[in-house]
């Protein structure tokens, strides 16, 4: 839940600061939220990153957080845009969670690990 809140707050902040990057703000927010969820998870970091992204997609469906792409004119184009944006958000969240996995790349100097 914390990762979803972080993703939503970063999405709002980036969209408010630079409205030109309105489509990048939710994606970067979900990436950071997915990474945070993956770091906090002891196992299955990819799953936790995707779960954080799914929480964002649910909030997006309710209308609480902004969508990456604006609504289209006709129903078919709007449906395709929604499917693509939600799929992109889920993939970005899962990838960020996977990158944060315990055995994955880390910025720490590996101190404190048993060797």
C-alpha positions, 0 to 999 in steps of 0.5 A, spaced: 500 500 500 505 504 501 508 503 494 501 505 491 501 511 495 508 513 493 507 512 486 500 516 486 504 522 490 510 522 485 505 522 479 501 528 482 508 531 483 511 530 477 505 532 473 504 538 477 511 541 476 512 539 469 505 538 465 509 537 459 511 530 461 504 528 464 505 521 460 511 520 464 509 522 471 505 516 472 510 511 469 516 513 473 511 513 479 509 506 478 516 504 477 519 507 483 513 504 487 514 497 484 522 498 486 520 500 493 515 494 493 520 489 490 525 491 495 521 490 501 519 483 499 523 478 501 521 473 496 517 474 489 519 481 488 516 481 481 510 479 483 510 485 489 512 490 483 506 488 479 501 488 485 503 495 486 502 497 479 495 494 479 494 498 485 495 504 481 491 501 475 485 500 480 486 508 483 486 510 475 480 506 474 476 510 480 479 516 477 483 518 483 490 518 480 492 521 472 492 516 466 498 516 462 494 517 456 489 522 455 482 519 453 481 518 445 475 521 441 471 514 439 470 508 444 475 503 440 481 508 440 479 509 448 479 502 449 486 500 446 489 506 449 486 504 456 489 497 455 496 499 452 496 504 458 494 499 463 499 494 460 505 498 460 504 500 467 503 493 469 510 491 465 513 497 468 511 495 475 513 488 474 520 490 471 522 495 477 520 490 482 524 484 478 530 489 478 529 490 486 529 483 487 534 481 493 539 477 489 539 483 483 543 489 482 544 493 488 547 500 490 550 497 496 557 495 497 554 488 499 557 489 506 553 485 511 552 479 507 554 472 509 560 470 504 
